[in-house]
């Protein structure tokens, strides 16, 4: 979180882009534990639609609170231009009309 121009900026942690790999791994483990045979060439294509829906949520979010009475305004909901950014860590003002965000 950081205050700039009397407004509070806050970033989120978002690991949704990693969910695909985690989901496939968990499905493989579950099938293995339940001793359900899986064809060798299976790559869980039946879940592709679900994974595609999740892509709109990839990346950390950055919100701005104009005042303590106002709701948050989304400044970025896609990783601050890079969906693999899963968290906003530091925010630094480098000039009056431009702010830089360190993401991870």
Gaussian input, Z-matrix of N, CA and C with variables (Angstrom, degrees):
# hf/3-21g

backbone

0 1
 N
 C     1     B1
 C     2     B2     1     A1
 N     3     B3     2     A2     1     D1
 C     4     B4     3     A3     2     D2
 C     5     B5     4     A4     3     D3
 N     6     B6     5     A5     4     D4
 C     7     B7     6     A6     5     D5
 C     8     B8     7     A7     6     D6
 N     9     B9     8     A8     7     D7
 C    10    B10     9     A9     8     D8
 C    11    B11    10    A10     9     D9
 N    12    B12    11    A11    10    D10
 C    13    B13    12    A12    11    D11
 C    14    B14    13    A13    12    D12
 N    15    B15    14    A14    13    D13
 C    16    B16    15    A15    14    D14
 C    17    B17    16    A16    15    D15
 N    18    B18    17    A17    16    D16
 C    19    B19    18    A18    17    D17
 C    20    B20    19    A19    18    D18
 N    21    B21    20    A20    19    D19
 C    22    B22    21    A21    20    D20
 C    23    B23    22    A22    21    D21
 N    24    B24    23    A23    22    D22
 C    25    B25    24    A24    23    D23
 C    26    B26    25    A25    24    D24
 N    27    B27    26    A26    25    D25
 C    28    B28    27    A27    26    D26
 C    29    B29    28    A28    27    D27
 N    30    B30    29    A29    28    D28
 C    31    B31    30    A30    29    D29
 C    32    B32    31    A31    30    D30
 N    33    B33    32    A32    31    D31
 C    34    B34    33    A33    32    D32
 C    35    B35    34    A34    33    D33
 N    36    B36    35    A35    34    D34
 C    37    B37    36    A36    35    D35
 C    38    B38    37    A37    36    D36
 N    39    B39    38    A38    37    D37
 C    40    B40    39    A39    38    D38
 C    41    B41    40    A40    39    D39
 N    42    B42    41    A41    40    D40
 C    43    B43    42    A42    41    D41
 C    44    B44    43    A43    42    D42
 N    45    B45    44    A44    43    D43
 C    46    B46    45    A45    44    D44
 C    47    B47    46    A46    45    D45
 N    48    B48    47    A47    46    D46
 C    49    B49    48    A48    47    D47
 C    50    B50    49    A49    48    D48
 N    51    B51    50    A50    49    D49
 C    52    B52    51    A51    50    D50
 C    53    B53    52    A52    51    D51
 N    54    B54    53    A53    52    D52
 C    55    B55    54    A54    53    D53
 C    56    B56    55    A55    54    D54
 N    57    B57    56    A56    55    D55
 C    58    B58    57    A57    56    D56
 C    59    B59    58    A58    57    D57
 N    60    B60    59    A59    58    D58
 C    61    B61    60    A60    59    D59
 C    62    B62    61    A61    60    D60
 N    63    B63    62    A62    61    D61
 C    64    B64    63    A63    62    D62
 C    65    B65    64    A64    63    D63
 N    66    B66    65    A65    64    D64
 C    67    B67    66    A66    65    D65
 C    68    B68    67    A67    66    D66
 N    69    B69    68    A68    67    D67
 C    70    B70    69    A69    68    D68
 C    71    B71    70    A70    69    D69
 N    72    B72    71    A71    70    D70
 C    73    B73    72    A72    71    D71
 C    74    B74    73    A73    72    D72
 N    75    B75    74    A74    73    D73
 C    76    B76    75    A75    74    D74
 C    77    B77    76    A76    75    D75
 N    78    B78    77    A77    76    D76
 C    79    B79    78    A78    77    D77
 C    80    B80    79    A79    78    D78
 N    81    B81    80    A80    79    D79
 C    82    B82    81    A81    80    D80
 C    83    B83    82    A82    81    D81
 N    84    B84    83    A83    82    D82
 C    85    B85    84    A84    83    D83
 C    86    B86    85    A85    84    D84
 N    87    B87    86    A86    85    D85
 C    88    B88    87    A87    86    D86
 C    89    B89    88    A88    87    D87
 N    90    B90    89    A89    88    D88
 C    91    B91    90    A90    89    D89
 C    92    B92    91    A91    90    D90
 N    93    B93    92    A92    91    D91
 C    94    B94    93    A93    92    D92
 C    95    B95    94    A94    93    D93
 N    96    B96    95    A95    94    D94
 C    97    B97    96    A96    95    D95
 C    98    B98    97    A97    96    D96
 N    99    B99    98    A98    97    D97
 C   100   B100    99    A99    98    D98
 C   101   B101   100   A100    99    D99
 N   102   B102   101   A101   100   D100
 C   103   B103   102   A102   101   D101
 C   104   B104   103   A103   102   D102
 N   105   B105   104   A104   103   D103
 C   106   B106   105   A105   104   D104
 C   107   B107   106   A106   105   D105
 N   108   B108   107   A107   106   D106
 C   109   B109   108   A108   107   D107
 C   110   B110   109   A109   108   D108
 N   111   B111   110   A110   109   D109
 C   112   B112   111   A111   110   D110
 C   113   B113   112   A112   111   D111
 N   114   B114   113   A113   112   D112
 C   115   B115   114   A114   113   D113
 C   116   B116   115   A115   114   D114
 N   117   B117   116   A116   115   D115
 C   118   B118   117   A117   116   D116
 C   119   B119   118   A118   117   D117
 N   120   B120   119   A119   118   D118
 C   121   B121   120   A120   119   D119
 C   122   B122   121   A121   120   D120
 N   123   B123   122   A122   121   D121
 C   124   B124   123   A123   122   D122
 C   125   B125   124   A124   123   D123
 N   126   B126   125   A125   124   D124
 C   127   B127   126   A126   125   D125
 C   128   B128   127   A127   126   D126
 N   129   B129   128   A128   127   D127
 C   130   B130   129   A129   128   D128
 C   131   B131   130   A130   129   D129
 N   132   B132   131   A131   130   D130
 C   133   B133   132   A132   131   D131
 C   134   B134   133   A133   132   D132
 N   135   B135   134   A134   133   D133
 C   136   B136   135   A135   134   D134
 C   137   B137   136   A136   135   D135
 N   138   B138   137   A137   136   D136
 C   139   B139   138   A138   137   D137
 C   140   B140   139   A139   138   D138
 N   141   B141   140   A140   139   D139
 C   142   B142   141   A141   140   D140
 C   143   B143   142   A142   141   D141
 N   144   B144   143   A143   142   D142
 C   145   B145   144   A144   143   D143
 C   146   B146   145   A145   144   D144
 N   147   B147   146   A146   145   D145
 C   148   B148   147   A147   146   D146
 C   149   B149   148   A148   147   D147
 N   150   B150   149   A149   148   D148
 C   151   B151   150   A150   149   D149
 C   152   B152   151   A151   150   D150
 N   153   B153   152   A152   151   D151
 C   154   B154   153   A153   152   D152
 C   155   B155   154   A154   153   D153
 N   156   B156   155   A155   154   D154
 C   157   B157   156   A156   155   D155
 C   158   B158   157   A157   156   D156
 N   159   B159   158   A158   157   D157
 C   160   B160   159   A159   158   D158
 C   161   B161   160   A160   159   D159
 N   162   B162   161   A161   160   D160
 C   163   B163   162   A162   161   D161
 C   164   B164   163   A163   162   D162
 N   165   B165   164   A164   163   D163
 C   166   B166   165   A165   164   D164
 C   167   B167   166   A166   165   D165
 N   168   B168   167   A167   166   D166
 C   169   B169   168   A168   167   D167
 C   170   B170   169   A169   168   D168
 N   171   B171   170   A170   169   D169
 C   172   B172   171   A171   170   D170
 C   173   B173   172   A172   171   D171
 N   174   B174   173   A173   172   D172
 C   175   B175   174   A174   173   D173
 C   176   B176   175   A175   174   D174
 N   177   B177   176   A176   175   D175
 C   178   B178   177   A177   176   D176
 C   179   B179   178   A178   177   D177
 N   180   B180   179   A179   178   D178
 C   181   B181   180   A180   179   D179
 C   182   B182   181   A181   180   D180
 N   183   B183   182   A182   181   D181
 C   184   B184   183   A183   182   D182
 C   185   B185   184   A184   183   D183
 N   186   B186   185   A185   184   D184
 C   187   B187   186   A186   185   D185
 C   188   B188   187   A187   186   D186
 N   189   B189   188   A188   187   D187
 C   190   B190   189   A189   188   D188
 C   191   B191   190   A190   189   D189
 N   192   B192   191   A191   190   D190
 C   193   B193   192   A192   191   D191
 C   194   B194   193   A193   192   D192
 N   195   B195   194   A194   193   D193
 C   196   B196   195   A195   194   D194
 C   197   B197   196   A196   195   D195
 N   198   B198   197   A197   196   D196
 C   199   B199   198   A198   197   D197
 C   200   B200   199   A199   198   D198
 N   201   B201   200   A200   199   D199
 C   202   B202   201   A201   200   D200
 C   203   B203   202   A202   201   D201
 N   204   B204   203   A203   202   D202
 C   205   B205   204   A204   203   D203
 C   206   B206   205   A205   204   D204
 N   207   B207   206   A206   205   D205
 C   208   B208   207   A207   206   D206
 C   209   B209   208   A208   207   D207
 N   210   B210   209   A209   208   D208
 C   211   B211   210   A210   209   D209
 C   212   B212   211   A211   210   D210
 N   213   B213   212   A212   211   D211
 C   214   B214   213   A213   212   D212
 C   215   B215   214   A214   213   D213
 N   216   B216   215   A215   214   D214
 C   217   B217   216   A216   215   D215
 C   218   B218   217   A217   216   D216
 N   219   B219   218   A218   217   D217
 C   220   B220   219   A219   218   D218
 C   221   B221   220   A220   219   D219
 N   222   B222   221   A221   220   D220
 C   223   B223   222   A222   221   D221
 C   224   B224   223   A223   222   D222
 N   225   B225   224   A224   223   D223
 C   226   B226   225   A225   224   D224
 C   227   B227   226   A226   225   D225
 N   228   B228   227   A227   226   D226
 C   229   B229   228   A228   227   D227
 C   230   B230   229   A229   228   D228
 N   231   B231   230   A230   229   D229
 C   232   B232   231   A231   230   D230
 C   233   B233   232   A232   231   D231
 N   234   B234   233   A233   232   D232
 C   235   B235   234   A234   233   D233
 C   236   B236   235   A235   234   D234
 N   237   B237   236   A236   235   D235
 C   238   B238   237   A237   236   D236
 C   239   B239   238   A238   237   D237
 N   240   B240   239   A239   238   D238
 C   241   B241   240   A240   239   D239
 C   242   B242   241   A241   240   D240
 N   243   B243   242   A242   241   D241
 C   244   B244   243   A243   242   D242
 C   245   B245   244   A244   243   D243
 N   246   B246   245   A245   244   D244
 C   247   B247   246   A246   245   D245
 C   248   B248   247   A247   246   D246
 N   249   B249   248   A248   247   D247
 C   250   B250   249   A249   248   D248
 C   251   B251   250   A250   249   D249
 N   252   B252   251   A251   250   D250
 C   253   B253   252   A252   251   D251
 C   254   B254   253   A253   252   D252
 N   255   B255   254   A254   253   D253
 C   256   B256   255   A255   254   D254
 C   257   B257   256   A256   255   D255
 N   258   B258   257   A257   256   D256
 C   259   B259   258   A258   257   D257
 C   260   B260   259   A259   258   D258
 N   261   B261   260   A260   259   D259
 C   262   B262   261   A261   260   D260
 C   263   B263   262   A262   261   D261
 N   264   B264   263   A263   262   D262
 C   265   B265   264   A264   263   D263
 C   266   B266   265   A265   264   D264
 N   267   B267   266   A266   265   D265
 C   268   B268   267   A267   266   D266
 C   269   B269   268   A268   267   D267
 N   270   B270   269   A269   268   D268
 C   271   B271   270   A270   269   D269
 C   272   B272   271   A271   270   D270
 N   273   B273   272   A272   271   D271
 C   274   B274   273   A273   272   D272
 C   275   B275   274   A274   273   D273
 N   276   B276   275   A275   274   D274
 C   277   B277   276   A276   275   D275
 C   278   B278   277   A277   276   D276
 N   279   B279   278   A278   277   D277
 C   280   B280   279   A279   278   D278
 C   281   B281   280   A280   279   D279
 N   282   B282   281   A281   280   D280
 C   283   B283   282   A282   281   D281
 C   284   B284   283   A283   282   D282
 N   285   B285   284   A284   283   D283
 C   286   B286   285   A285   284   D284
 C   287   B287   286   A286   285   D285
 N   288   B288   287   A287   286   D286
 C   289   B289   288   A288   287   D287
 C   290   B290   289   A289   288   D288
 N   291   B291   290   A290   289   D289
 C   292   B292   291   A291   290   D290
 C   293   B293   292   A292   291   D291
 N   294   B294   293   A293   292   D292
 C   295   B295   294   A294   293   D293
 C   296   B296   295   A295   294   D294
 N   297   B297   296   A296   295   D295
 C   298   B298   297   A297   296   D296
 C   299   B299   298   A298   297   D297
 N   300   B300   299   A299   298   D298
 C   301   B301   300   A300   299   D299
 C   302   B302   301   A301   300   D300
 N   303   B303   302   A302   301   D301
 C   304   B304   303   A303   302   D302
 C   305   B305   304   A304   303   D303
 N   306   B306   305   A305   304   D304
 C   307   B307   306   A306   305   D305
 C   308   B308   307   A307   306   D306
 N   309   B309   308   A308   307   D307
 C   310   B310   309   A309   308   D308
 C   311   B311   310   A310   309   D309

   B1=1.4429
   B2=1.5217
   B3=1.3108
   B4=1.4577
   B5=1.5270
   B6=1.3123
   B7=1.4634
   B8=1.5140
   B9=1.3254
   B10=1.4614
   B11=1.5164
   B12=1.3089
   B13=1.4618
   B14=1.5363
   B15=1.3395
   B16=1.4661
   B17=1.5279
   B18=1.3244
   B19=1.4513
   B20=1.5264
   B21=1.3293
   B22=1.4521
   B23=1.5287
   B24=1.3168
   B25=1.4658
   B26=1.5237
   B27=1.3200
   B28=1.4620
   B29=1.5280
   B30=1.3107
   B31=1.4536
   B32=1.5156
   B33=1.3273
   B34=1.4553
   B35=1.5170
   B36=1.3124
   B37=1.4620
   B38=1.5138
   B39=1.3318
   B40=1.4532
   B41=1.5188
   B42=1.2996
   B43=1.4605
   B44=1.5285
   B45=1.3303
   B46=1.4608
   B47=1.5281
   B48=1.3503
   B49=1.4640
   B50=1.5257
   B51=1.3287
   B52=1.4627
   B53=1.5266
   B54=1.3382
   B55=1.4521
   B56=1.5260
   B57=1.3045
   B58=1.4657
   B59=1.5286
   B60=1.3162
   B61=1.4614
   B62=1.5220
   B63=1.3173
   B64=1.4643
   B65=1.5257
   B66=1.3216
   B67=1.4657
   B68=1.5177
   B69=1.3266
   B70=1.4579
   B71=1.5267
   B72=1.3203
   B73=1.4682
   B74=1.5210
   B75=1.3383
   B76=1.4570
   B77=1.5227
   B78=1.3285
   B79=1.4678
   B80=1.5271
   B81=1.3274
   B82=1.4677
   B83=1.5285
   B84=1.3347
   B85=1.4646
   B86=1.5242
   B87=1.3223
   B88=1.4558
   B89=1.5241
   B90=1.3152
   B91=1.4689
   B92=1.5157
   B93=1.3274
   B94=1.4630
   B95=1.5313
   B96=1.3265
   B97=1.4675
   B98=1.5312
   B99=1.3275
   B100=1.4660
   B101=1.5187
   B102=1.3288
   B103=1.4676
   B104=1.5253
   B105=1.3315
   B106=1.4625
   B107=1.5194
   B108=1.3345
   B109=1.4650
   B110=1.5316
   B111=1.3144
   B112=1.4589
   B113=1.5209
   B114=1.3328
   B115=1.4725
   B116=1.5318
   B117=1.3010
   B118=1.4699
   B119=1.5211
   B120=1.3314
   B121=1.4680
   B122=1.5312
   B123=1.3338
   B124=1.4666
   B125=1.5230
   B126=1.3293
   B127=1.4621
   B128=1.5304
   B129=1.3229
   B130=1.4616
   B131=1.5316
   B132=1.3355
   B133=1.4590
   B134=1.5297
   B135=1.3400
   B136=1.4707
   B137=1.5221
   B138=1.3246
   B139=1.4618
   B140=1.5282
   B141=1.3159
   B142=1.4669
   B143=1.5232
   B144=1.3212
   B145=1.4651
   B146=1.5164
   B147=1.3192
   B148=1.4626
   B149=1.5221
   B150=1.3287
   B151=1.4589
   B152=1.5276
   B153=1.3321
   B154=1.4643
   B155=1.5255
   B156=1.3311
   B157=1.4616
   B158=1.5223
   B159=1.3268
   B160=1.4610
   B161=1.5227
   B162=1.3491
   B163=1.4630
   B164=1.5257
   B165=1.3203
   B166=1.4710
   B167=1.5240
   B168=1.3262
   B169=1.4580
   B170=1.5255
   B171=1.3197
   B172=1.4619
   B173=1.5266
   B174=1.3102
   B175=1.4599
   B176=1.5169
   B177=1.3300
   B178=1.4677
   B179=1.5214
   B180=1.3075
   B181=1.4560
   B182=1.5307
   B183=1.3081
   B184=1.4548
   B185=1.5263
   B186=1.3317
   B187=1.4590
   B188=1.5232
   B189=1.3469
   B190=1.4532
   B191=1.5249
   B192=1.3349
   B193=1.4608
   B194=1.5229
   B195=1.3472
   B196=1.4592
   B197=1.5322
   B198=1.3351
   B199=1.4658
   B200=1.5220
   B201=1.3113
   B202=1.4625
   B203=1.5245
   B204=1.3218
   B205=1.4646
   B206=1.5249
   B207=1.3246
   B208=1.4632
   B209=1.5225
   B210=1.3161
   B211=1.4532
   B212=1.5217
   B213=1.3233
   B214=1.4606
   B215=1.5253
   B216=1.3094
   B217=1.4679
   B218=1.5244
   B219=1.3301
   B220=1.4693
   B221=1.5309
   B222=1.3110
   B223=1.4585
   B224=1.5294
   B225=1.3298
   B226=1.4620
   B227=1.5216
   B228=1.3168
   B229=1.4645
   B230=1.5268
   B231=1.3215
   B232=1.4552
   B233=1.5105
   B234=1.3113
   B235=1.4601
   B236=1.5090
   B237=1.3038
   B238=1.4695
   B239=1.5362
   B240=1.3186
   B241=1.4753
   B242=1.5320
   B243=1.3135
   B244=1.4723
   B245=1.5274
   B246=1.3464
   B247=1.4614
   B248=1.5282
   B249=1.3330
   B250=1.4661
   B251=1.5261
   B252=1.3374
   B253=1.4646
   B254=1.5210
   B255=1.3019
   B256=1.4582
   B257=1.5170
   B258=1.3236
   B259=1.4548
   B260=1.5078
   B261=1.3301
   B262=1.4592
   B263=1.5190
   B264=1.3277
   B265=1.4635
   B266=1.5142
   B267=1.3232
   B268=1.4675
   B269=1.5142
   B270=1.3079
   B271=1.4559
   B272=1.5132
   B273=1.3187
   B274=1.4517
   B275=1.5246
   B276=1.3144
   B277=1.4517
   B278=1.5232
   B279=1.3418
   B280=1.4614
   B281=1.5242
   B282=1.3098
   B283=1.4642
   B284=1.5211
   B285=1.2950
   B286=1.4698
   B287=1.5293
   B288=1.3140
   B289=1.4640
   B290=1.5298
   B291=1.3161
   B292=1.4605
   B293=1.5299
   B294=1.2979
   B295=1.4632
   B296=1.5140
   B297=1.3025
   B298=1.4631
   B299=1.5178
   B300=1.3160
   B301=1.4575
   B302=1.4977
   B303=1.3122
   B304=1.4585
   B305=1.5090
   B306=1.3247
   B307=1.4476
   B308=1.5038
   B309=1.3070
   B310=1.4494
   B311=1.4866
   A1=109.53
   A2=113.62
   A3=119.13
   A4=108.93
   A5=115.06
   A6=121.11
   A7=107.85
   A8=115.50
   A9=121.55
   A10=107.16
   A11=116.89
   A12=122.82
   A13=110.51
   A14=115.96
   A15=123.48
   A16=113.79
   A17=117.50
   A18=122.67
   A19=108.64
   A20=116.12
   A21=121.20
   A22=109.85
   A23=115.71
   A24=121.63
   A25=107.57
   A26=115.58
   A27=119.29
   A28=109.55
   A29=115.13
   A30=121.48
   A31=110.82
   A32=115.33
   A33=120.82
   A34=111.00
   A35=114.62
   A36=122.62
   A37=105.90
   A38=118.09
   A39=121.58
   A40=108.90
   A41=116.50
   A42=121.00
   A43=111.61
   A44=118.58
   A45=121.08
   A46=113.54
   A47=118.34
   A48=118.37
   A49=111.81
   A50=117.22
   A51=120.76
   A52=111.72
   A53=117.26
   A54=121.71
   A55=112.43
   A56=117.58
   A57=120.33
   A58=110.82
   A59=116.72
   A60=119.94
   A61=111.70
   A62=116.07
   A63=120.15
   A64=110.03
   A65=116.62
   A66=121.14
   A67=112.26
   A68=117.48
   A69=120.61
   A70=111.18
   A71=116.51
   A72=120.58
   A73=110.90
   A74=117.34
   A75=120.69
   A76=111.65
   A77=117.17
   A78=120.36
   A79=110.76
   A80=116.61
   A81=120.06
   A82=111.03
   A83=117.27
   A84=120.90
   A85=112.09
   A86=116.27
   A87=120.52
   A88=111.24
   A89=116.78
   A90=120.33
   A91=111.26
   A92=116.05
   A93=120.21
   A94=111.07
   A95=116.82
   A96=121.20
   A97=110.82
   A98=115.92
   A99=120.37
   A100=112.33
   A101=116.43
   A102=123.74
   A103=112.14
   A104=115.13
   A105=121.81
   A106=107.23
   A107=117.62
   A108=119.13
   A109=111.82
   A110=115.12
   A111=122.52
   A112=107.43
   A113=117.54
   A114=118.94
   A115=111.19
   A116=116.69
   A117=121.82
   A118=112.87
   A119=117.45
   A120=120.28
   A121=112.93
   A122=118.09
   A123=121.26
   A124=110.32
   A125=115.94
   A126=120.74
   A127=110.08
   A128=115.54
   A129=123.16
   A130=112.07
   A131=116.13
   A132=120.82
   A133=112.42
   A134=116.55
   A135=119.32
   A136=112.43
   A137=117.75
   A138=121.66
   A139=112.70
   A140=117.92
   A141=120.59
   A142=112.60
   A143=117.48
   A144=120.61
   A145=112.14
   A146=116.40
   A147=120.82
   A148=110.62
   A149=116.65
   A150=120.02
   A151=111.05
   A152=117.44
   A153=120.23
   A154=110.97
   A155=117.66
   A156=121.00
   A157=110.13
   A158=116.42
   A159=120.43
   A160=113.60
   A161=118.23
   A162=119.74
   A163=112.92
   A164=118.19
   A165=119.19
   A166=111.62
   A167=117.46
   A168=121.21
   A169=112.51
   A170=117.82
   A171=120.56
   A172=111.22
   A173=115.77
   A174=122.06
   A175=114.01
   A176=114.75
   A177=121.12
   A178=110.35
   A179=115.11
   A180=121.12
   A181=109.52
   A182=115.41
   A183=122.09
   A184=108.28
   A185=115.45
   A186=121.17
   A187=110.96
   A188=114.72
   A189=122.18
   A190=108.61
   A191=115.50
   A192=122.00
   A193=107.36
   A194=118.49
   A195=120.60
   A196=112.88
   A197=116.09
   A198=120.74
   A199=107.93
   A200=115.90
   A201=119.35
   A202=112.04
   A203=117.74
   A204=121.67
   A205=113.02
   A206=117.43
   A207=121.02
   A208=111.92
   A209=114.71
   A210=121.21
   A211=109.63
   A212=114.91
   A213=119.98
   A214=110.59
   A215=115.07
   A216=122.14
   A217=106.92
   A218=118.17
   A219=118.78
   A220=111.23
   A221=116.58
   A222=122.38
   A223=110.30
   A224=116.15
   A225=122.19
   A226=108.05
   A227=116.50
   A228=120.63
   A229=110.80
   A230=115.75
   A231=119.88
   A232=113.07
   A233=117.99
   A234=120.24
   A235=114.21
   A236=118.56
   A237=123.83
   A238=108.77
   A239=114.42
   A240=124.49
   A241=114.05
   A242=118.36
   A243=121.02
   A244=107.52
   A245=117.06
   A246=120.62
   A247=113.78
   A248=118.40
   A249=119.36
   A250=112.50
   A251=117.12
   A252=120.16
   A253=107.71
   A254=117.05
   A255=118.97
   A256=113.26
   A257=118.53
   A258=119.74
   A259=111.82
   A260=115.97
   A261=121.91
   A262=106.07
   A263=116.77
   A264=120.70
   A265=113.25
   A266=117.09
   A267=120.94
   A268=108.53
   A269=114.79
   A270=120.47
   A271=107.65
   A272=115.60
   A273=121.22
   A274=108.76
   A275=116.26
   A276=120.74
   A277=107.83
   A278=116.29
   A279=119.52
   A280=113.33
   A281=117.52
   A282=122.88
   A283=107.35
   A284=119.25
   A285=120.88
   A286=115.55
   A287=118.84
   A288=119.46
   A289=113.01
   A290=118.11
   A291=120.13
   A292=109.35
   A293=115.91
   A294=120.62
   A295=109.43
   A296=116.45
   A297=120.87
   A298=108.57
   A299=115.80
   A300=120.73
   A301=108.77
   A302=116.98
   A303=120.66
   A304=106.74
   A305=115.89
   A306=120.34
   A307=109.48
   A308=114.71
   A309=119.65
   A310=110.79
   D1=148.38
   D2=177.36
   D3=-154.55
   D4=151.24
   D5=175.99
   D6=-104.72
   D7=131.14
   D8=176.61
   D9=-141.98
   D10=131.19
   D11=178.29
   D12=53.66
   D13=42.05
   D14=-179.75
   D15=60.08
   D16=26.52
   D17=176.43
   D18=-126.82
   D19=143.53
   D20=179.70
   D21=-91.80
   D22=127.07
   D23=174.84
   D24=-109.75
   D25=134.81
   D26=179.30
   D27=-138.46
   D28=139.94
   D29=179.66
   D30=-110.32
   D31=158.07
   D32=-178.86
   D33=-111.77
   D34=165.94
   D35=170.87
   D36=-101.61
   D37=129.31
   D38=-177.45
   D39=-144.75
   D40=114.19
   D41=-177.93
   D42=-109.83
   D43=20.17
   D44=-173.77
   D45=-60.08
   D46=-29.15
   D47=179.79
   D48=-67.76
   D49=-19.24
   D50=177.27
   D51=-86.64
   D52=-10.70
   D53=-175.74
   D54=-61.27
   D55=-34.18
   D56=-179.13
   D57=-58.57
   D58=-51.84
   D59=-179.71
   D60=-64.09
   D61=-41.55
   D62=179.39
   D63=-64.24
   D64=-42.87
   D65=179.37
   D66=-61.71
   D67=-44.86
   D68=178.59
   D69=-63.69
   D70=-41.97
   D71=179.76
   D72=-64.25
   D73=-44.72
   D74=178.86
   D75=-64.04
   D76=-39.78
   D77=178.09
   D78=-63.04
   D79=-43.47
   D80=178.23
   D81=-62.18
   D82=-43.23
   D83=178.64
   D84=-63.61
   D85=-43.17
   D86=179.78
   D87=-62.97
   D88=-45.41
   D89=178.16
   D90=-62.68
   D91=-36.29
   D92=178.48
   D93=-67.60
   D94=-44.63
   D95=179.72
   D96=-63.60
   D97=-39.55
   D98=179.71
   D99=-81.07
   D100=-1.23
   D101=179.56
   D102=56.55
   D103=42.45
   D104=175.89
   D105=-96.04
   D106=121.26
   D107=-178.61
   D108=-67.83
   D109=139.35
   D110=178.32
   D111=-121.79
   D112=129.17
   D113=177.98
   D114=-56.50
   D115=145.09
   D116=-177.89
   D117=-58.02
   D118=-33.68
   D119=-176.17
   D120=-90.27
   D121=8.62
   D122=-178.76
   D123=-71.46
   D124=131.35
   D125=174.89
   D126=-129.25
   D127=26.15
   D128=175.71
   D129=58.64
   D130=41.71
   D131=180.00
   D132=-61.09
   D133=-26.20
   D134=-179.57
   D135=-64.78
   D136=-15.67
   D137=178.79
   D138=-98.83
   D139=2.82
   D140=-176.69
   D141=-57.46
   D142=-38.86
   D143=179.68
   D144=-61.47
   D145=-42.17
   D146=178.04
   D147=-63.73
   D148=-43.50
   D149=-179.69
   D150=-65.51
   D151=-35.08
   D152=178.16
   D153=-66.34
   D154=-37.96
   D155=177.68
   D156=-61.70
   D157=-38.87
   D158=-178.19
   D159=-66.03
   D160=-22.74
   D161=-175.93
   D162=-61.14
   D163=-26.24
   D164=179.66
   D165=-72.58
   D166=-9.72
   D167=179.85
   D168=-105.95
   D169=4.09
   D170=-176.32
   D171=-66.69
   D172=145.64
   D173=173.83
   D174=90.53
   D175=151.31
   D176=178.78
   D177=-66.94
   D178=157.70
   D179=179.65
   D180=-110.16
   D181=150.77
   D182=176.45
   D183=-126.82
   D184=124.02
   D185=-178.15
   D186=-119.66
   D187=152.29
   D188=178.22
   D189=-122.90
   D190=130.33
   D191=174.50
   D192=-105.85
   D193=107.98
   D194=-179.26
   D195=-61.63
   D196=-33.43
   D197=177.02
   D198=-157.47
   D199=172.65
   D200=-180.00
   D201=-70.59
   D202=-13.45
   D203=178.75
   D204=-95.41
   D205=-11.17
   D206=-176.11
   D207=-99.37
   D208=156.03
   D209=174.67
   D210=-76.24
   D211=160.55
   D212=178.41
   D213=-68.32
   D214=142.29
   D215=176.24
   D216=-110.51
   D217=124.29
   D218=179.53
   D219=-70.74
   D220=123.54
   D221=174.92
   D222=-91.48
   D223=-34.17
   D224=177.25
   D225=-154.94
   D226=132.54
   D227=177.15
   D228=-122.92
   D229=22.29
   D230=-178.18
   D231=-137.00
   D232=38.16
   D233=176.73
   D234=78.72
   D235=21.19
   D236=-177.61
   D237=53.36
   D238=58.21
   D239=177.36
   D240=75.26
   D241=11.31
   D242=176.79
   D243=-150.56
   D244=104.08
   D245=-173.51
   D246=-63.98
   D247=-14.96
   D248=177.92
   D249=-83.52
   D250=-5.63
   D251=173.65
   D252=-72.87
   D253=115.61
   D254=-177.37
   D255=-101.13
   D256=1.82
   D257=176.50
   D258=-163.42
   D259=144.65
   D260=173.55
   D261=-96.66
   D262=118.39
   D263=-173.14
   D264=-100.70
   D265=-51.56
   D266=-177.99
   D267=-132.31
   D268=147.15
   D269=175.58
   D270=-126.25
   D271=130.33
   D272=-175.77
   D273=-132.23
   D274=128.73
   D275=175.12
   D276=-86.06
   D277=122.59
   D278=-177.85
   D279=-105.87
   D280=-17.98
   D281=173.23
   D282=-164.14
   D283=161.40
   D284=-172.31
   D285=-54.02
   D286=-35.61
   D287=-175.63
   D288=-104.03
   D289=10.39
   D290=-177.19
   D291=-142.49
   D292=134.43
   D293=173.65
   D294=-122.63
   D295=145.34
   D296=178.50
   D297=-114.10
   D298=141.13
   D299=179.49
   D300=-119.91
   D301=131.71
   D302=173.16
   D303=-89.14
   D304=124.40
   D305=-179.13
   D306=-119.43
   D307=169.77
   D308=179.34
   D309=-136.46

